[in-house]
């Protein structure tokens, strides 16, 4: 933590927008009001609104509040935002029993995503140049392939195997 010069990092406006969007989508889906969402988190509507405003540096949504909302809504887009920010992949663990058909589907998806990486790279370097848009597209395809391969790995790991 050398070069640490402030006692608090600024709010991440992208994360605030993601959480606000998640809340609004869940409100529309479930048919409740902003104040209802806030009350469920132990807040009033104005406080929740301020916690999600990047321009209000004195109040942040706590980890506990965010986890509570994700548990209630089943919407993990804020967690996905955080993992992307730190160049990580979020792959939920499966809890139901896995079947061979599940592995078959996951390997197909992983293969398609890996082929998309191959195609994006080949198209981008055909002229022996790489533009910023081409680089961005390649990285997007790589992230999608990494996520598909991680889901495939999780599916295989959750599969019960038979003895010899």
Backbone as JSON Lines, residues from 0, in Angstrom:
{"i":0,"aa":"X","n":[0.81,-1.18,0.0],"ca":[0.0,0.0,0.0],"c":[0.86,1.25,0.0]}
{"i":1,"aa":"X","n":[2.05,1.15,-0.52],"ca":[2.82,2.37,-0.67],"c":[2.09,3.27,-1.66]}
{"i":2,"aa":"X","n":[2.35,4.53,-1.61],"ca":[1.69,5.53,-2.45],"c":[0.23,5.73,-2.04]}
{"i":3,"aa":"X","n":[-0.19,5.23,-0.9],"ca":[-1.55,5.43,-0.43],"c":[-1.63,6.83,0.15]}
{"i":4,"aa":"X","n":[-2.38,7.71,-0.5],"ca":[-2.38,9.1,-0.09],"c":[-3.72,9.6,0.42]}
{"i":5,"aa":"X","n":[-4.76,8.84,0.28],"ca":[-6.08,9.26,0.72],"c":[-6.62,8.26,1.75]}
{"i":6,"aa":"X","n":[-7.5,8.73,2.59],"ca":[-8.03,7.81,3.59],"c":[-9.24,7.06,3.08]}
{"i":7,"aa":"X","n":[-9.69,7.35,1.84],"ca":[-10.83,6.64,1.3],"c":[-10.81,6.71,-0.22]}
{"i":8,"aa":"X","n":[-11.05,5.58,-0.85],"ca":[-11.12,5.56,-2.32],"c":[-12.43,6.19,-2.76]}
{"i":9,"aa":"X","n":[-12.44,6.82,-3.93],"ca":[-13.7,7.39,-4.42],"c":[-14.69,6.28,-4.77]}
{"i":10,"aa":"X","n":[-15.96,6.62,-4.76],"ca":[-16.97,5.65,-5.15],"c":[-16.77,5.25,-6.6]}
{"i":11,"aa":"X","n":[-17.03,4.01,-6.89],"ca":[-16.97,3.51,-8.26],"c":[-18.34,3.76,-8.89]}
{"i":12,"aa":"X","n":[-18.41,4.71,-9.81],"ca":[-19.71,5.07,-10.39],"c":[-20.32,3.91,-11.17]}
{"i":13,"aa":"X","n":[-19.47,3.09,-11.79],"ca":[-19.99,1.93,-12.52],"c":[-20.65,0.93,-11.59]}
{"i":14,"aa":"X","n":[-20.06,0.73,-10.42],"ca":[-20.65,-0.19,-9.45],"c":[-21.96,0.38,-8.91]}
{"i":15,"aa":"X","n":[-21.97,1.69,-8.63],"ca":[-23.21,2.32,-8.16],"c":[-24.32,2.15,-9.19]}
{"i":16,"aa":"X","n":[-24.01,2.38,-10.46],"ca":[-25.01,2.23,-11.53],"c":[-25.48,0.79,-11.63]}
{"i":17,"aa":"X","n":[-24.55,-0.16,-11.51],"ca":[-24.9,-1.57,-11.6],"c":[-25.85,-1.99,-10.48]}
{"i":18,"aa":"X","n":[-25.55,-1.55,-9.26],"ca":[-26.4,-1.9,-8.12],"c":[-27.77,-1.25,-8.28]}
{"i":19,"aa":"X","n":[-27.8,0.02,-8.66],"ca":[-29.08,0.73,-8.86],"c":[-29.91,0.03,-9.93]}
{"i":20,"aa":"X","n":[-29.26,-0.37,-11.04],"ca":[-29.96,-1.07,-12.12],"c":[-30.51,-2.4,-11.61]}
{"i":21,"aa":"X","n":[-29.73,-3.11,-10.82],"ca":[-30.18,-4.39,-10.25],"c":[-31.41,-4.2,-9.38]}
{"i":22,"aa":"X","n":[-31.37,-3.18,-8.54],"ca":[-32.5,-2.91,-7.66],"c":[-33.73,-2.57,-8.49]}
{"i":23,"aa":"X","n":[-33.56,-1.71,-9.48],"ca":[-34.71,-1.3,-10.31],"c":[-35.28,-2.47,-11.11]}
{"i":24,"aa":"X","n":[-34.42,-3.33,-11.63],"ca":[-34.91,-4.51,-12.35],"c":[-35.68,-5.44,-11.43]}
{"i":25,"aa":"X","n":[-35.16,-5.65,-10.22],"ca":[-35.84,-6.51,-9.27],"c":[-37.17,-5.88,-8.84]}
{"i":26,"aa":"X","n":[-37.19,-4.56,-8.67],"ca":[-38.44,-3.87,-8.31],"c":[-39.5,-4.09,-9.39]}
{"i":27,"aa":"X","n":[-39.1,-3.95,-10.65],"ca":[-40.06,-4.15,-11.74],"c":[-40.54,-5.6,-11.79]}
{"i":28,"aa":"X","n":[-39.6,-6.51,-11.6],"ca":[-39.92,-7.94,-11.66],"c":[-40.83,-8.35,-10.51]}
{"i":29,"aa":"X","n":[-40.57,-7.82,-9.33],"ca":[-41.29,-8.23,-8.13],"c":[-42.47,-7.3,-7.78]}
{"i":30,"aa":"X","n":[-42.5,-6.12,-8.39],"ca":[-43.61,-5.19,-8.15],"c":[-43.58,-4.5,-6.8]}
{"i":31,"aa":"X","n":[-42.45,-3.94,-6.41],"ca":[-42.39,-3.19,-5.16],"c":[-41.74,-1.83,-5.42]}
{"i":32,"aa":"X","n":[-41.77,-0.97,-4.42],"ca":[-41.28,0.41,-4.54],"c":[-39.84,0.53,-4.03]}
{"i":33,"aa":"X","n":[-39.2,1.65,-4.37],"ca":[-37.83,1.93,-3.94],"c":[-37.72,1.89,-2.42]}
{"i":34,"aa":"X","n":[-38.69,2.51,-1.74],"ca":[-38.66,2.52,-0.28],"c":[-38.76,1.11,0.3]}
{"i":35,"aa":"X","n":[-39.49,0.22,-0.38],"ca":[-39.59,-1.17,0.08],"c":[-38.22,-1.85,0.02]}
{"i":36,"aa":"X","n":[-37.5,-1.6,-1.07],"ca":[-36.15,-2.16,-1.21],"c":[-35.25,-1.63,-0.1]}
{"i":37,"aa":"X","n":[-35.33,-0.33,0.13],"ca":[-34.51,0.29,1.17],"c":[-34.85,-0.28,2.55]}
{"i":38,"aa":"X","n":[-36.13,-0.4,2.85],"ca":[-36.55,-0.93,4.16],"c":[-36.05,-2.35,4.37]}
{"i":39,"aa":"X","n":[-36.07,-3.15,3.31],"ca":[-35.58,-4.52,3.42],"c":[-34.1,-4.56,3.8]}
{"i":40,"aa":"X","n":[-33.37,-3.51,3.41],"ca":[-31.95,-3.42,3.74],"c":[-31.71,-2.67,5.05]}
{"i":41,"aa":"X","n":[-32.8,-2.29,5.73],"ca":[-32.68,-1.57,6.99],"c":[-32.39,-0.09,6.81]}
{"i":42,"aa":"X","n":[-32.79,0.47,5.67],"ca":[-32.52,1.87,5.35],"c":[-33.82,2.57,4.98]}
{"i":43,"aa":"X","n":[-33.76,3.89,4.86],"ca":[-34.89,4.57,4.25],"c":[-34.53,4.85,2.79]}
{"i":44,"aa":"X","n":[-35.51,5.21,2.0],"ca":[-35.31,5.38,0.57],"c":[-34.25,6.4,0.21]}
{"i":45,"aa":"X","n":[-34.24,7.53,0.93],"ca":[-33.26,8.57,0.66],"c":[-31.84,8.13,0.96]}
{"i":46,"aa":"X","n":[-31.69,7.38,2.04],"ca":[-30.35,6.88,2.4],"c":[-29.83,5.92,1.35]}
{"i":47,"aa":"X","n":[-30.69,5.0,0.89],"ca":[-30.27,4.07,-0.16],"c":[-29.91,4.83,-1.42]}
{"i":48,"aa":"X","n":[-30.7,5.81,-1.77],"ca":[-30.43,6.63,-2.95],"c":[-29.06,7.31,-2.82]}
{"i":49,"aa":"X","n":[-28.78,7.89,-1.67],"ca":[-27.49,8.56,-1.44],"c":[-26.32,7.59,-1.48]}
{"i":50,"aa":"X","n":[-26.52,6.39,-0.96],"ca":[-25.45,5.39,-0.98],"c":[-25.07,5.0,-2.41]}
{"i":51,"aa":"X","n":[-26.01,5.16,-3.34],"ca":[-25.76,4.77,-4.72],"c":[-25.47,5.96,-5.64]}
{"i":52,"aa":"X","n":[-25.24,7.12,-5.06],"ca":[-24.87,8.31,-5.83],"c":[-23.36,8.49,-5.75]}
{"i":53,"aa":"X","n":[-22.67,8.43,-6.88],"ca":[-21.22,8.66,-6.85],"c":[-20.85,10.03,-6.28]}
{"i":54,"aa":"X","n":[-21.76,11.0,-6.39],"ca":[-21.49,12.35,-5.91],"c":[-21.62,12.49,-4.4]}
{"i":55,"aa":"X","n":[-22.03,11.44,-3.71],"ca":[-22.18,11.47,-2.25],"c":[-21.06,10.61,-1.62]}
{"i":56,"aa":"X","n":[-19.89,11.2,-1.43],"ca":[-18.75,10.4,-0.97],"c":[-18.83,9.96,0.48]}
{"i":57,"aa":"X","n":[-19.76,10.51,1.25],"ca":[-19.78,10.18,2.68],"c":[-20.61,8.95,3.02]}
{"i":58,"aa":"X","n":[-21.34,8.41,2.05],"ca":[-22.14,7.22,2.37],"c":[-21.98,6.18,1.28]}
{"i":59,"aa":"X","n":[-21.63,4.98,1.68],"ca":[-21.45,3.86,0.75],"c":[-22.38,2.73,1.14]}
{"i":60,"aa":"X","n":[-22.74,1.92,0.16],"ca":[-23.48,0.7,0.45],"c":[-22.48,-0.26,1.1]}
{"i":61,"aa":"X","n":[-22.87,-0.87,2.19],"ca":[-21.96,-1.79,2.86],"c":[-21.97,-3.14,2.15]}
{"i":62,"aa":"X","n":[-20.95,-3.91,2.41],"ca":[-20.87,-5.27,1.86],"c":[-22.05,-6.08,2.36]}
{"i":63,"aa":"X","n":[-22.4,-5.92,3.62],"ca":[-23.53,-6.66,4.2],"c":[-24.83,-6.32,3.48]}
{"i":64,"aa":"X","n":[-25.05,-5.03,3.22],"ca":[-26.26,-4.61,2.5],"c":[-26.28,-5.18,1.08]}
{"i":65,"aa":"X","n":[-25.15,-5.12,0.41],"ca":[-25.07,-5.66,-0.95],"c":[-25.32,-7.17,-0.96]}
{"i":66,"aa":"X","n":[-24.71,-7.89,-0.03],"ca":[-24.93,-9.34,0.03],"c":[-26.39,-9.66,0.32]}
{"i":67,"aa":"X","n":[-26.99,-8.91,1.22],"ca":[-28.4,-9.13,1.56],"c":[-29.27,-8.93,0.32]}
{"i":68,"aa":"X","n":[-29.02,-7.86,-0.42],"ca":[-29.8,-7.61,-1.63],"c":[-29.6,-8.74,-2.65]}
{"i":69,"aa":"X","n":[-28.36,-9.19,-2.84],"ca":[-28.1,-10.26,-3.81],"c":[-28.8,-11.55,-3.39]}
{"i":70,"aa":"X","n":[-28.8,-11.85,-2.09],"ca":[-29.49,-13.05,-1.61],"c":[-30.99,-12.97,-1.87]}
{"i":71,"aa":"X","n":[-31.56,-11.79,-1.66],"ca":[-32.99,-11.61,-1.87],"c":[-33.39,-11.65,-3.34]}
{"i":72,"aa":"X","n":[-32.6,-10.99,-4.16],"ca":[-32.98,-10.82,-5.58],"c":[-32.45,-11.93,-6.47]}
{"i":73,"aa":"X","n":[-31.37,-12.58,-6.07],"ca":[-30.73,-13.56,-6.95],"c":[-29.98,-12.89,-8.09]}
{"i":74,"aa":"X","n":[-29.8,-11.58,-8.03],"ca":[-29.1,-10.81,-9.06],"c":[-27.67,-10.56,-8.6]}
{"i":75,"aa":"X","n":[-26.72,-11.13,-9.31],"ca":[-25.31,-11.03,-8.92],"c":[-24.52,-10.15,-9.87]}
{"i":76,"aa":"X","n":[-25.21,-9.23,-10.57],"ca":[-24.5,-8.4,-11.54],"c":[-23.49,-7.47,-10.87]}
{"i":77,"aa":"X","n":[-23.73,-7.05,-9.64],"ca":[-22.74,-6.23,-8.92],"c":[-21.47,-7.04,-8.66]}
{"i":78,"aa":"X","n":[-21.64,-8.29,-8.29],"ca":[-20.49,-9.17,-8.07],"c":[-19.76,-9.43,-9.39]}
{"i":79,"aa":"X","n":[-20.5,-9.59,-10.47],"ca":[-19.89,-9.75,-11.79],"c":[-19.1,-8.5,-12.16]}
{"i":80,"aa":"X","n":[-19.63,-7.32,-11.86],"ca":[-18.93,-6.07,-12.14],"c":[-17.59,-6.04,-11.38]}
{"i":81,"aa":"X","n":[-17.64,-6.42,-10.11],"ca":[-16.43,-6.4,-9.28],"c":[-15.4,-7.38,-9.81]}
{"i":82,"aa":"X","n":[-15.82,-8.59,-10.19],"ca":[-14.86,-9.56,-10.68],"c":[-14.23,-9.1,-12.0]}
{"i":83,"aa":"X","n":[-15.01,-8.47,-12.86],"ca":[-14.45,-7.96,-14.12],"c":[-13.45,-6.84,-13.84]}
{"i":84,"aa":"X","n":[-13.77,-5.99,-12.88],"ca":[-12.88,-4.88,-12.54],"c":[-11.51,-5.4,-12.12]}
{"i":85,"aa":"X","n":[-11.48,-6.52,-11.42],"ca":[-10.23,-7.09,-10.94],"c":[-9.73,-8.23,-11.82]}
{"i":86,"aa":"X","n":[-10.26,-8.3,-13.05],"ca":[-9.83,-9.28,-14.05],"c":[-9.94,-10.71,-13.53]}
{"i":87,"aa":"X","n":[-11.11,-11.02,-12.98],"ca":[-11.39,-12.35,-12.48],"c":[-12.63,-12.89,-13.17]}
{"i":88,"aa":"X","n":[-12.88,-14.16,-12.99],"ca":[-14.05,-14.8,-13.58],"c":[-14.93,-15.3,-12.45]}
{"i":89,"aa":"X","n":[-16.21,-15.02,-12.56],"ca":[-17.18,-15.47,-11.57],"c":[-17.92,-16.67,-12.15]}
{"i":90,"aa":"X","n":[-17.81,-17.8,-11.48],"ca":[-18.5,-19.01,-11.93],"c":[-19.22,-19.61,-10.73]}
{"i":91,"aa":"X","n":[-20.56,-19.58,-10.77],"ca":[-21.3,-20.16,-9.64],"c":[-21.13,-21.68,-9.58]}
{"i":92,"aa":"X","n":[-21.04,-22.19,-8.39],"ca":[-20.94,-23.64,-8.2],"c":[-22.31,-24.26,-8.35]}
{"i":93,"aa":"X","n":[-22.36,-25.41,-9.0],"ca":[-23.63,-26.12,-9.15],"c":[-23.85,-26.98,-7.91]}
{"i":94,"aa":"X","n":[-25.09,-27.06,-7.5],"ca":[-25.42,-27.87,-6.32],"c":[-26.25,-29.09,-6.68]}
{"i":95,"aa":"X","n":[-26.87,-29.05,-7.83],"ca":[-27.67,-30.21,-8.21],"c":[-26.75,-31.29,-8.8]}
{"i":96,"aa":"X","n":[-27.25,-32.48,-8.95],"ca":[-26.42,-33.54,-9.5],"c":[-26.19,-33.29,-10.99]}
{"i":97,"aa":"X","n":[-24.98,-33.53,-11.41],"ca":[-24.59,-33.29,-12.79],"c":[-24.72,-34.58,-13.58]}
{"i":98,"aa":"X","n":[-25.17,-34.42,-14.8],"ca":[-25.33,-35.57,-15.7],"c":[-24.35,-35.44,-16.85]}
{"i":99,"aa":"X","n":[-24.09,-36.54,-17.52],"ca":[-23.22,-36.54,-18.7],"c":[-23.72,-35.53,-19.73]}
{"i":100,"aa":"X","n":[-25.04,-35.42,-19.86],"ca":[-25.6,-34.46,-20.82],"c":[-25.19,-33.03,-20.48]}
{"i":101,"aa":"X","n":[-25.04,-32.71,-19.17],"ca":[-24.6,-31.38,-18.76],"c":[-23.18,-31.11,-19.25]}
{"i":102,"aa":"X","n":[-22.32,-32.11,-19.11],"ca":[-20.93,-31.97,-19.58],"c":[-20.93,-31.8,-21.09]}
{"i":103,"aa":"X","n":[-21.76,-32.55,-21.77],"ca":[-21.84,-32.47,-23.23],"c":[-22.21,-31.05,-23.67]}
{"i":104,"aa":"X","n":[-23.2,-30.46,-23.02],"ca":[-23.62,-29.1,-23.36],"c":[-22.5,-28.12,-23.06]}
{"i":105,"aa":"X","n":[-21.89,-28.25,-21.88],"ca":[-20.83,-27.31,-21.49],"c":[-19.6,-27.4,-22.4]}
{"i":106,"aa":"X","n":[-19.24,-28.58,-22.84],"ca":[-18.09,-28.7,-23.73],"c":[-18.4,-28.1,-25.1]}
{"i":107,"aa":"X","n":[-19.66,-28.24,-25.55],"ca":[-20.06,-27.59,-26.81],"c":[-19.94,-26.08,-26.69]}
{"i":108,"aa":"X","n":[-20.46,-25.54,-25.59],"ca":[-20.4,-24.09,-25.39],"c":[-18.96,-23.62,-25.31]}
{"i":109,"aa":"X","n":[-18.12,-24.33,-24.56],"ca":[-16.72,-23.96,-24.42],"c":[-16.02,-24.0,-25.78]}
{"i":110,"aa":"X","n":[-16.32,-25.01,-26.56],"ca":[-15.71,-25.12,-27.89],"c":[-16.12,-23.96,-28.79]}
{"i":111,"aa":"X","n":[-17.38,-23.6,-28.76],"ca":[-17.87,-22.48,-29.56],"c":[-17.17,-21.19,-29.13]}
{"i":112,"aa":"X","n":[-17.08,-20.97,-27.82],"ca":[-16.44,-19.75,-27.32],"c":[-14.96,-19.71,-27.68]}
{"i":113,"aa":"X","n":[-14.27,-20.86,-27.58],"ca":[-12.85,-20.9,-27.97],"c":[-12.69,-20.65,-29.46]}
{"i":114,"aa":"X","n":[-13.61,-21.17,-30.26],"ca":[-13.57,-20.9,-31.7],"c":[-13.79,-19.42,-31.99]}
{"i":115,"aa":"X","n":[-14.64,-18.76,-31.19],"ca":[-14.86,-17.33,-31.35],"c":[-13.57,-16.55,-31.09]}
{"i":116,"aa":"X","n":[-12.77,-16.98,-30.12],"ca":[-11.47,-16.35,-29.86],"c":[-10.58,-16.52,-31.09]}
{"i":117,"aa":"X","n":[-10.5,-17.75,-31.59],"ca":[-9.68,-18.04,-32.76],"c":[-10.08,-17.15,-33.93]}
{"i":118,"aa":"X","n":[-11.39,-17.07,-34.18],"ca":[-11.9,-16.27,-35.3],"c":[-11.59,-14.79,-35.11]}
{"i":119,"aa":"X","n":[-11.8,-14.27,-33.89],"ca":[-11.55,-12.85,-33.63],"c":[-10.09,-12.5,-33.83]}
{"i":120,"aa":"X","n":[-9.2,-13.37,-33.37],"ca":[-7.77,-13.11,-33.53],"c":[-7.38,-13.17,-35.0]}
{"i":121,"aa":"X","n":[-7.81,-14.2,-35.71],"ca":[-7.44,-14.35,-37.12],"c":[-7.93,-13.18,-37.96]}
{"i":122,"aa":"X","n":[-9.16,-12.74,-37.71],"ca":[-9.71,-11.6,-38.47],"c":[-8.93,-10.33,-38.13]}
{"i":123,"aa":"X","n":[-8.63,-10.14,-36.84],"ca":[-7.94,-8.93,-36.41],"c":[-6.53,-8.82,-36.97]}
{"i":124,"aa":"X","n":[-5.82,-9.93,-37.06],"ca":[-4.42,-9.85,-37.49],"c":[-4.24,-10.13,-38.98]}
{"i":125,"aa":"X","n":[-5.33,-10.3,-39.7],"ca":[-5.22,-10.59,-41.14],"c":[-4.46,-9.5,-41.88]}
{"i":126,"aa":"X","n":[-4.65,-8.24,-41.48],"ca":[-3.94,-7.13,-42.13],"c":[-2.64,-6.78,-41.42]}
{"i":127,"aa":"X","n":[-2.22,-7.64,-40.5],"ca":[-0.99,-7.49,-39.72],"c":[-0.97,-6.21,-38.88]}
{"i":128,"aa":"X","n":[-2.16,-5.76,-38.49],"ca":[-2.32,-4.61,-37.59],"c":[-3.37,-4.99,-36.55]}
{"i":129,"aa":"X","n":[-3.33,-4.3,-35.45],"ca":[-4.32,-4.55,-34.41],"c":[-4.85,-3.2,-33.93]}
{"i":130,"aa":"X","n":[-6.13,-2.95,-34.19],"ca":[-6.76,-1.7,-33.77],"c":[-7.25,-1.83,-32.33]}
{"i":131,"aa":"X","n":[-7.51,-0.71,-31.69],"ca":[-8.07,-0.78,-30.32],"c":[-9.39,-1.54,-30.26]}
{"i":132,"aa":"X","n":[-10.25,-1.36,-31.27],"ca":[-11.52,-2.09,-31.28],"c":[-11.29,-3.59,-31.44]}
{"i":133,"aa":"X","n":[-10.33,-3.96,-32.29],"ca":[-10.03,-5.39,-32.48],"c":[-9.47,-5.99,-31.2]}
{"i":134,"aa":"X","n":[-8.59,-5.25,-30.53],"ca":[-8.03,-5.72,-29.27],"c":[-9.14,-5.92,-28.23]}
{"i":135,"aa":"X","n":[-10.05,-4.93,-28.14],"ca":[-11.17,-5.01,-27.19],"c":[-12.04,-6.24,-27.5]}
{"i":136,"aa":"X","n":[-12.31,-6.48,-28.77],"ca":[-13.14,-7.63,-29.17],"c":[-12.45,-8.94,-28.82]}
{"i":137,"aa":"X","n":[-11.15,-9.02,-29.08],"ca":[-10.39,-10.25,-28.74],"c":[-10.47,-10.5,-27.23]}
{"i":138,"aa":"X","n":[-10.24,-9.46,-26.43],"ca":[-10.28,-9.63,-24.98],"c":[-11.67,-10.03,-24.5]}
{"i":139,"aa":"X","n":[-12.72,-9.48,-25.11],"ca":[-14.1,-9.85,-24.76],"c":[-14.32,-11.33,-25.07]}
{"i":140,"aa":"X","n":[-13.87,-11.77,-26.24],"ca":[-14.03,-13.18,-26.61],"c":[-13.23,-14.1,-25.69]}
{"i":141,"aa":"X","n":[-12.05,-13.67,-25.29],"ca":[-11.23,-14.47,-24.37],"c":[-11.95,-14.6,-23.02]}
{"i":142,"aa":"X","n":[-12.52,-13.49,-22.52],"ca":[-13.25,-13.55,-21.25],"c":[-14.43,-14.51,-21.34]}
{"i":143,"aa":"X","n":[-15.15,-14.48,-22.45],"ca":[-16.29,-15.38,-22.63],"c":[-15.82,-16.83,-22.68]}
{"i":144,"aa":"X","n":[-14.69,-17.07,-23.35],"ca":[-14.16,-18.43,-23.43],"c":[-13.66,-18.9,-22.07]}
{"i":145,"aa":"X","n":[-13.0,-18.02,-21.32],"ca":[-12.53,-18.39,-19.99],"c":[-13.7,-18.75,-19.08]}
{"i":146,"aa":"X","n":[-14.77,-17.97,-19.16],"ca":[-15.96,-18.25,-18.34],"c":[-16.57,-19.59,-18.74]}
{"i":147,"aa":"X","n":[-16.66,-19.85,-20.05],"ca":[-17.23,-21.12,-20.52],"c":[-16.37,-22.3,-20.08]}
{"i":148,"aa":"X","n":[-15.06,-22.15,-20.16],"ca":[-14.16,-23.22,-19.72],"c":[-14.25,-23.43,-18.21]}
{"i":149,"aa":"X","n":[-14.41,-22.34,-17.45],"ca":[-14.56,-22.46,-16.01],"c":[-15.86,-23.19,-15.65]}
{"i":150,"aa":"X","n":[-16.95,-22.88,-16.39],"ca":[-18.22,-23.59,-16.15],"c":[-18.08,-25.07,-16.5]}
{"i":151,"aa":"X","n":[-17.37,-25.37,-17.58],"ca":[-17.13,-26.76,-17.96],"c":[-16.34,-27.46,-16.85]}
{"i":152,"aa":"X","n":[-15.3,-26.81,-16.36],"ca":[-14.5,-27.41,-15.29],"c":[-15.35,-27.67,-14.05]}
{"i":153,"aa":"X","n":[-16.19,-26.7,-13.67],"ca":[-17.05,-26.87,-12.51],"c":[-18.03,-28.02,-12.73]}
{"i":154,"aa":"X","n":[-18.56,-28.14,-13.94],"ca":[-19.5,-29.23,-14.25],"c":[-18.81,-30.57,-14.11]}
{"i":155,"aa":"X","n":[-17.59,-30.68,-14.62],"ca":[-16.84,-31.94,-14.51],"c":[-16.53,-32.24,-13.05]}
{"i":156,"aa":"X","n":[-16.11,-31.21,-12.31],"ca":[-15.77,-31.42,-10.9],"c":[-16.99,-31.86,-10.07]}
{"i":157,"aa":"X","n":[-18.17,-31.41,-10.44],"ca":[-19.35,-31.75,-9.66],"c":[-19.95,-33.1,-10.09]}
{"i":158,"aa":"X","n":[-19.38,-33.7,-11.08],"ca":[-19.9,-34.98,-11.6],"c":[-19.43,-36.13,-10.69]}
{"i":159,"aa":"X","n":[-20.36,-36.92,-10.27],"ca":[-20.01,-38.12,-9.51],"c":[-19.42,-39.14,-10.49]}
{"i":160,"aa":"X","n":[-18.31,-39.73,-10.11],"ca":[-17.66,-40.71,-10.98],"c":[-17.83,-42.11,-10.42]}
{"i":161,"aa":"X","n":[-17.88,-43.06,-11.31],"ca":[-18.02,-44.45,-10.91],"c":[-16.66,-45.09,-10.74]}
{"i":162,"aa":"X","n":[-16.56,-46.04,-9.82],"ca":[-15.3,-46.74,-9.59],"c":[-14.96,-47.68,-10.71]}
{"i":163,"aa":"X","n":[-13.79,-48.3,-10.65],"ca":[-13.34,-49.23,-11.68],"c":[-14.1,-50.5,-11.67]}
